[in-house]
Amino acid sequence: IAKLNASVEKAQEKYKRAVAKGKSIDAERKKLAAELLEVGAERDQLRAVAEGAEAAKGEAAGLEAAADELRKLLEAERQAKVEQDGRVEALEADKAAAGEDRERLAAELAALGEEAESLRAA
């Protein structure tokens, strides 16, 4: 009975290890499946670009042209972002200058008001 119990315990331990390994394998499988979906989506995007390019030039030349076009678009997007950032900075500087002008004009208006009051009093 003791040998049988020991055998049962060993079998249960093996079963537990197998279950744990199975869960680990399932987790890895799920991770790989998610990566496969991402790769599939990227592949589909590239395939669409490649098919459009093939119609114009042929597969090898088309793929290179598509890659060049993507590089150009990314560079244009980067340049547009830089220009937009520059415009935002310029607008902020204009806003600050307008605030300073407003304060200066308010001070001048107050001075003119005081001068008008003194002229009225005189």
TASUL-V409859 format. One line per field, one symbol per residue. phi: phi as a letter, one per 30 degrees, with the letter a starting at -180 (. if undefined). psi: psi as a letter, one per 30 degrees, with the letter a starting at -180 (. if undefined). burial: # if it has 9 or more other ideal C-beta (glycine too) atoms within 8 Angstrom, else .. Layout:
phi = ???
psi = ???
burial = ???
This chain:
phi = .dddddddddddddddddddddddddddddddddddddddddddddddddddddedbjeddddddddddddddddddddddddddddddddddddddddddddddddddddddddddddddd
psi = eeeeeeeeeeeeeeeeeeeeeeeeeeeeeeeeeeeeeeeeeeeeeeeeeeeeeeeefleeeeeeeeeeeeeeeeeeeeeeeeeeeeeeeeeeeeeeeeeeeeeeeeeeeeeeeeeeeeeee.
burial = ................................................##.###......###.##...#....................................................
